Amino acid sequence: MSPRILILGGGYVGMYTALRLQRKLRRGEARVTVIDADSYMTYQPFLPEAAAGNLEPRHVVVPLRRVLNRCTLLSGWATAIDVAGRTVDFSPHRGESRKIEYDVLIVAPGSVSRTLPIPGLAECGIGFKTVEEAIHLRNHVLAQLELAASTTDRAIRREALTFVFVGAGFAGVEALAELEDMAHDALRYYPELKADELRWYLVEATDRILPEVGPEMGRWTLEQLRARGIDVRLGTKLESAKDGHIVLDDGTEFDAATLVWTAGVKPHPIVRHSDLPIDAKGRVKATSRLTVEGVDGVFAAGDCAAVPDLTHPGEYTAPNAQHAVRQTKVLADNVLAHLRGGKMGDYRHAYAGSVASLGLHKGVAQIYGRRLRGPLAWFVHRTYHLSRVPTVNRKVRVLIDWTLALFFRREIVALGALSEPRREFELATRDK
Ligand SMILES: Cc1cc2nc3c(=O)[nH]c(=O)nc-3n(C[C@H](O)[C@H](O)[C@H](O)COP(=O)(O)OP(=O)(O)OC[C@H]3O[C@@H](n4cnc5c(N)ncnc54)[C@H](O)[C@@H]3O)c2cc1C
């Protein structure tokens, strides 16, 4: 029997590693199985553009069955990892759970939003990590414009037009900037609403935003956002969001219909349901070879793992796609070396910097020490991500979306009923 390679997670690390393995494995050398809760990989850097309607959401995900045609795919949740017994507990979306045995395990479940026990947050907030969240936010923001334009109740109108984002890393800044840009664009169709009625808050606990592009570009971005009328509160924390009533620790209070939580990520909790070695931050302790410390045949990379940064001794690689994708090359090759008794290589990559989009034709970037801003940074952002988005099929679709957007205004239709598709039919069945 050929060895069984099990990959937990079909995101950046899982999908790219599986792609490389299926290409490099000899016939019959090993069998690869990928477990993921979703049947697709999400290209997260495109979520803000999907939320803003510049990209079709289906084009920012990659169907795993199409690209991993030589792997076995299991759709459902991994619920526990037993390294000593070499099994992973797997629960399909319906039906009985079972144990999946492996000879080589790759742990790549990524991360989840890092939340705090703030009253009302769990009930009123939403994260920004999945394509479903991006689609929901787009529909939700447009629905708030529609509501505000149609109501005569001033309090409801004010609440609907108040949008709060907590956390000013690139997910929060890009999501807010893109959605504000979209809402601003949509206003031309809402003569009932005035631009200064829309209130956008960015709440950040530290004294800077967008640390990924460095302090100077972070300050520049802050000025840009404030010039657009966005109320950026630095050194401020969300204290409560009970029933949508926002309370900040600087004493400000108001009602808001939209609360987006983008205050960082933490390793996926599945790694704690295991006998894997875990560090104080909840990350799997990995080596520079992307093996797990002290465990034979188990590898880890991406957001869930503490991978030593050989370019900055004593530090660990940051949880971002730049590292995740590059790690997969070393990871897959080391899995092959493990199977073939070869020599494993080390992961070494100096962070190249970041690009961020702040709405149509607006951006900021710091790459290899070069600082870019405005339309040039936006263009570099698009070119870079187009080169990175997996598969030629997705690249072409994304390019077509962008090209169409050059000639036609973006769609401003809110398909709010998507989250309640049975509502209409239920109404019909009740009308006897
Ligand atoms: C909005 C946003 C924008 C971003 N922009 C950038 C950017 O511009 N540049 C950059 O470098 N990085 C960016 N990132 C970060 C980047 O996307 C992540 O660092 C990267 O996705 C990490 O890869 P991963 O494979 O570790 O995790 P993921 O890609 O998240 O993959 C994890 C996979 O595991 C699956 N999974 C998790 N738990 C289980 C389980 N128990 N059972 C089954 N399946 C499970 C998940 O469904 C998921 O598919 C962004 C992130 C976000 C949210």
The ligand as an SDF file (V2000), in Angstrom:
LIG
                    3D

 53 58  0  0  0  0  0  0  0  0999 V2000
   -9.5960   40.0820    3.8730 C   0  0  0  0  0  0  0  0  0  0  0  0
   -8.2110   39.5180    3.8640 C   0  0  0  0  0  0  0  0  0  0  0  0
   -7.2550   40.0830    3.0210 C   0  0  0  0  0  0  0  0  0  0  0  0
   -5.9660   39.5690    3.0070 C   0  0  0  0  0  0  0  0  0  0  0  0
   -5.0510   40.1510    2.1630 N   0  0  0  0  0  0  0  0  0  0  0  0
   -3.7910   39.6850    2.1470 C   0  0  0  0  0  0  0  0  0  0  0  0
   -2.8270   40.2950    1.2970 C   0  0  0  0  0  0  0  0  0  0  0  0
   -3.1200   41.2590    0.5770 O   0  0  0  0  0  0  0  0  0  0  0  0
   -1.5670   39.7820    1.3070 N   0  0  0  0  0  0  0  0  0  0  0  0
   -1.2050   38.7170    2.1110 C   0  0  0  0  0  0  0  0  0  0  0  0
   -0.0410   38.3120    2.0830 O   0  0  0  0  0  0  0  0  0  0  0  0
   -2.1060   38.1250    2.9260 N   0  0  0  0  0  0  0  0  0  0  0  0
   -3.3800   38.5640    2.9670 C   0  0  0  0  0  0  0  0  0  0  0  0
   -4.3020   37.9770    3.7960 N   0  0  0  0  0  0  0  0  0  0  0  0
   -3.8900   36.8440    4.6550 C   0  0  0  0  0  0  0  0  0  0  0  0
   -3.9060   35.4950    3.9150 C   0  0  0  0  0  0  0  0  0  0  0  0
   -5.1170   35.3200    3.2140 O   0  0  0  0  0  0  0  0  0  0  0  0
   -3.6870   34.3520    4.9040 C   0  0  0  0  0  0  0  0  0  0  0  0
   -2.4520   34.5750    5.5510 O   0  0  0  0  0  0  0  0  0  0  0  0
   -3.6440   32.9850    4.2020 C   0  0  0  0  0  0  0  0  0  0  0  0
   -4.9250   32.6770    3.7090 O   0  0  0  0  0  0  0  0  0  0  0  0
   -3.1820   31.8740    5.1510 C   0  0  0  0  0  0  0  0  0  0  0  0
   -3.1930   30.6460    4.4810 O   0  0  0  0  0  0  0  0  0  0  0  0
   -3.5500   29.2890    5.2510 P   0  0  0  0  0  0  0  0  0  0  0  0
   -3.4650   28.1820    4.2500 O   0  0  0  0  0  0  0  0  0  0  0  0
   -2.7200   29.1700    6.4840 O   0  0  0  0  0  0  0  0  0  0  0  0
   -5.0510   29.4730    5.7290 O   0  0  0  0  0  0  0  0  0  0  0  0
   -6.3760   29.5910    4.8120 P   0  0  0  0  0  0  0  0  0  0  0  0
   -6.0720   30.0730    3.4630 O   0  0  0  0  0  0  0  0  0  0  0  0
   -7.3560   30.3560    5.6250 O   0  0  0  0  0  0  0  0  0  0  0  0
   -6.8540   28.0680    4.6770 O   0  0  0  0  0  0  0  0  0  0  0  0
   -7.3270   27.3110    5.7600 C   0  0  0  0  0  0  0  0  0  0  0  0
   -8.3490   26.3120    5.2290 C   0  0  0  0  0  0  0  0  0  0  0  0
   -8.5950   25.3370    6.2110 O   0  0  0  0  0  0  0  0  0  0  0  0
   -9.9790   25.0540    6.2890 C   0  0  0  0  0  0  0  0  0  0  0  0
  -10.2470   24.5750    7.6460 N   0  0  0  0  0  0  0  0  0  0  0  0
   -9.9680   25.1960    8.7910 C   0  0  0  0  0  0  0  0  0  0  0  0
  -10.2980   24.4210    9.8250 N   0  0  0  0  0  0  0  0  0  0  0  0
  -10.8050   23.2910    9.3320 C   0  0  0  0  0  0  0  0  0  0  0  0
  -11.3340   22.1090    9.9220 C   0  0  0  0  0  0  0  0  0  0  0  0
  -11.3780   21.9420   11.2310 N   0  0  0  0  0  0  0  0  0  0  0  0
  -11.7890   21.1490    9.1020 N   0  0  0  0  0  0  0  0  0  0  0  0
  -11.7470   21.3040    7.7660 C   0  0  0  0  0  0  0  0  0  0  0  0
  -11.2470   22.4100    7.1500 N   0  0  0  0  0  0  0  0  0  0  0  0
  -10.7850   23.3810    7.9300 C   0  0  0  0  0  0  0  0  0  0  0  0
  -10.6440   26.3860    5.9570 C   0  0  0  0  0  0  0  0  0  0  0  0
  -11.9630   26.1690    5.4570 O   0  0  0  0  0  0  0  0  0  0  0  0
   -9.6960   26.9540    4.9140 C   0  0  0  0  0  0  0  0  0  0  0  0
  -10.0900   26.5870    3.6120 O   0  0  0  0  0  0  0  0  0  0  0  0
   -5.6090   38.4660    3.8410 C   0  0  0  0  0  0  0  0  0  0  0  0
   -6.5780   37.8920    4.6750 C   0  0  0  0  0  0  0  0  0  0  0  0
   -7.8630   38.4050    4.6890 C   0  0  0  0  0  0  0  0  0  0  0  0
   -8.8780   37.7840    5.6020 C   0  0  0  0  0  0  0  0  0  0  0  0
  1  2  1  0
  2  3  1  0
  2 52  2  0
  3  4  2  0
  4  5  1  0
  4 50  1  0
  5  6  2  0
  6  7  1  0
  6 13  1  0
  7  8  2  0
  7  9  1  0
  9 10  1  0
 10 11  2  0
 10 12  1  0
 12 13  2  0
 13 14  1  0
 14 15  1  0
 14 50  1  0
 15 16  1  0
 16 17  1  0
 16 18  1  0
 18 19  1  0
 18 20  1  0
 20 21  1  0
 20 22  1  0
 22 23  1  0
 23 24  1  0
 24 25  2  0
 24 26  1  0
 24 27  1  0
 27 28  1  0
 28 29  2  0
 28 30  1  0
 28 31  1  0
 31 32  1  0
 32 33  1  0
 33 34  1  0
 33 48  1  0
 34 35  1  0
 35 36  1  0
 35 46  1  0
 36 37  1  0
 36 45  1  0
 37 38  2  0
 38 39  1  0
 39 40  1  0
 39 45  2  0
 40 41  1  0
 40 42  2  0
 42 43  1  0
 43 44  2  0
 44 45  1  0
 46 47  1  0
 46 48  1  0
 48 49  1  0
 50 51  2  0
 51 52  1  0
 52 53  1  0
M  END
$$$$
